[in-house]
């Protein structure tokens, strides 16, 4: 597996709003970033 570099993490609480950069995030398997409006199974 190749390695990557994370340069920044951004999230928005709701879809359709601007994302803001955050210093850290909790990643949830098969869900996404905790508290992000784009996380979860919403049809994408």
Secondary structure, 3 states (H helix, E strand, C coil): CCCCCCCCEEECCCCCCCCEEECCCCEECCCEECCCCCCCCCCC
